[in-house]
Amino acid sequence: MSFTLKESVIVVIYGGRSAEREVSLQSGPLVIDGLRSKGYRVIALDLYGPEGNEDPIRQLQSVDFDLAFIALHGGEGEDGRVQALLEILGKPYTGSSPLACGLAMDKVLTKRYWKGIDIPTPAYLSFVGQVDVAVIEEQMSYPLIVKPSREGSTIGISKVANREELDAALIVALEYDSDVLVEAFVDGPEFTVTIIDDVAYPAIGLKPAPDHKLYDYEAKYIAEDTQYLLPCGLNEDDENELQMLALDSYRSLGCSGWGRVDIMRDRAGAFWVLEVNTSPGMTSHSLVPMAANYVGLDYAALVEKIALSAWHHVGRH
């Protein structure tokens, strides 16, 4: 580019029509305010519009912009479709390529791939449409985690301890996706690692209140009693191991720009990767801003860093 990002126009794309629309409606305005506070010219674009019936292609073609900051979560915003559309339009954007986004968004495909390259991830079974409960109980032991394959923000996820809970959880998961993942429950603490420009930030330990079975949607975005541990409580060697595993998992899917990796640790001390998020939440409760703030990067500086990373790497996708 022959001009700087400060001379350009950034469109912040948020909203969308996925189950995570409400989260994105919180992220988008904060990203916009952060960029504007740094002196950038910003256009706000609620993809599909408030009524959910606008043409996204027409929306994007109707605004004149130089860089897209993707503040969408789930659905088209995180599975590579919006990224592919921006590539067709010849516009640079924040985050990973369409292929990396699509792979990371599909938990079943991700886990199949990781199993093949020895990235440690919990044992699982996957089903399309018809779920065979007998096979699950034959091959796996309670407790189990049930989740839709292509959702984020722990939407549609359940921890189950028996057949009755399993049946109910499968109904919930199938409301969000025809592909369902049934995963071994890792009994131990959960951590998340932010990655920006291929650098792993200090891990955050996640400790939901006792009345939450797991770090679910409510614990993430609603509850005020979730504990976020920074420092995460690991010794230096273990945290380094955790960060390297997060980077390996992230890079293995071809991710770039920025993202977040969620990892569990079992009682024996082994780490298990759950998933990579290619467009993480940027709300007041979100983890990426928390990790950045811990190393001295406030919200405005964080969104500027993400935008500049995309701008400086135009053509990498």
WONOR-V548763 format. One record per pair of residues at least 24 apart in sequence whose ideal C-beta (glycine too) atoms are under 7 Angstrom apart, sorted by sequence separation. I is the first residue (numbers start at 1). J is the second residue. D is the distance in whole Angstrom. If there is no record, write none. Layout:
[[I/J/D] [I/J/D]]
//
This chain:
[[70/94/5] [146/170/6] [204/228/5] [205/229/3] [249/273/5] [10/35/6] [47/72/6] [60/85/7] [67/92/5] [68/93/4] [69/94/5] [70/95/6] [148/173/5] [151/176/5] [190/215/6] [204/229/7] [65/91/7] [67/93/7] [79/105/4] [147/173/6] [151/177/6] [159/185/6] [204/230/5] [245/271/5] [250/276/5] [78/105/5] [146/173/5] [150/177/5] [205/232/4] [249/276/6] [260/287/6] [57/85/7] [148/176/4] [149/177/5] [202/230/6] [204/232/6] [205/233/5] [245/273/6] [260/288/6] [60/89/6] [148/177/4] [150/179/7] [202/231/7] [203/232/4] [242/271/6] [10/40/5] [12/42/6] [136/166/7] [149/179/4] [202/232/7] [241/271/7] [10/41/7] [15/46/4] [16/47/5] [17/48/5] [149/180/7] [203/234/7] [9/41/5] [10/42/5] [11/43/5] [12/44/6] [13/45/5] [14/46/6] [15/47/5] [16/48/6] [148/180/6] [149/181/5] [6/39/6] [12/45/7] [15/48/6] [133/166/6] [6/40/7] [9/43/6] [11/45/5] [13/47/5] [133/167/7] [146/180/7] [147/181/5] [17/52/5] [146/182/5] [147/183/7] [203/239/6] [31/69/6] [144/182/6] [145/183/4] [131/170/5] [144/183/7] [203/242/5] [31/71/5] [107/147/7] [144/184/7] [145/185/5] [203/243/7] [108/149/5] [144/185/6] [191/232/6] [107/149/5] [140/182/7] [143/185/4] [28/71/5] [106/149/6] [200/243/4] [27/71/5] [106/150/5] [140/184/6] [105/150/5] [27/73/7] [136/182/5] [200/246/5] [24/71/6] [200/247/5] [24/72/5] [258/306/5] [24/73/5] [129/178/5] [131/180/6] [193/242/7] [257/306/7] [23/73/5] [128/178/6] [193/243/6] [128/179/5] [191/242/6] [195/246/7] [258/309/7] [11/63/6] [195/247/7] [257/309/6] [20/73/4] [126/179/7] [127/180/5] [193/246/4] [257/310/6] [11/65/4] [20/74/4] [126/180/7] [159/213/4] [9/64/6] [10/65/7] [13/68/6] [18/73/7] [19/74/6] [20/75/7] [126/181/5] [159/214/5] [195/250/5] [9/65/5] [16/72/5] [18/74/4] [9/66/5] [10/67/5] [11/68/5] [12/69/5] [13/70/5] [14/71/4] [18/75/3] [124/181/6] [125/182/5] [8/66/4] [13/71/6] [14/72/6] [17/75/6] [124/182/6] [8/67/6] [10/69/6] [12/71/6] [13/72/6] [16/75/5] [18/77/7] [124/183/4] [157/216/6] [16/76/6] [124/184/7] [230/290/7] [256/316/6] [16/77/5] [122/183/5] [123/184/4] [154/215/7] [5/67/7] [122/184/4] [154/216/5] [155/217/6] [196/258/5] [221/283/7] [228/290/6] [154/217/5] [195/258/6] [122/186/6] [153/217/6] [195/259/5] [221/285/5] [230/294/5] [195/260/7] [220/285/6] [154/220/7] [194/260/5] [195/261/7] [153/220/6] [193/260/7] [192/260/6] [193/261/5] [13/82/7] [192/261/7] [192/262/5] [193/263/7] [79/150/7] [108/179/6] [190/262/7] [191/263/5] [108/181/6] [78/152/6] [107/181/5] [190/264/5] [191/265/7] [188/264/6] [189/265/5] [74/151/6] [188/265/5] [74/152/5] [186/264/4] [188/266/5] [73/152/6] [74/153/7] [187/266/6] [188/267/5] [73/153/6] [186/266/5] [187/267/6] [204/287/6] [186/272/5] [204/290/6] [204/291/6] [202/291/6] [201/291/4] [201/292/7] [202/294/6] [194/287/7] [202/295/7] [194/288/5] [201/295/6] [192/287/5] [194/291/4] [194/292/7] [196/305/6] [196/306/7] [197/309/5] [196/309/7] [152/277/6] [153/281/7] [119/248/7] [23/153/6] [119/249/5] [19/151/6] [20/152/6] [20/153/5] [119/252/6] [20/155/7] [117/252/6] [19/155/5] [110/253/7] [104/253/5] [103/253/5] [120/270/7] [122/272/5] [104/255/6] [120/271/6] [121/272/6] [120/272/5] [121/273/5] [100/253/5] [120/273/6] [100/254/4] [119/273/6] [99/254/6] [100/255/5] [100/256/7] [19/176/6] [97/254/6] [96/254/7] [96/255/4] [97/256/7] [114/273/7] [96/256/5] [96/257/6] [95/257/5] [94/257/6] [95/258/6] [96/259/7] [94/258/7] [110/275/7] [107/275/6] [104/276/4] [104/278/5] [101/278/5] [100/278/7] [96/278/5] [95/278/6] [95/279/6] [23/221/6] [78/278/6] [78/279/4] [77/279/6] [73/279/6] [72/279/6] [73/281/6] [70/279/6] [71/282/6] [94/306/5] [94/307/6] [94/310/4] [93/310/6] [92/310/6] [92/311/7] [97/317/4] [92/314/5] [87/317/6] [69/307/6] [67/307/6] [67/310/6] [67/311/6] [31/282/6] [30/282/6] [30/283/7] [27/281/6] [27/282/4] [27/283/5] [26/283/4] [23/281/5] [23/283/6] [38/300/5] [37/300/5] [34/299/5] [34/300/4] [38/304/5] [35/303/6] [30/299/7] [34/303/4] [35/304/7] [31/303/5] [35/307/7] [10/307/6] [5/307/6] [5/308/6] [5/311/5] [1/314/6]]
//
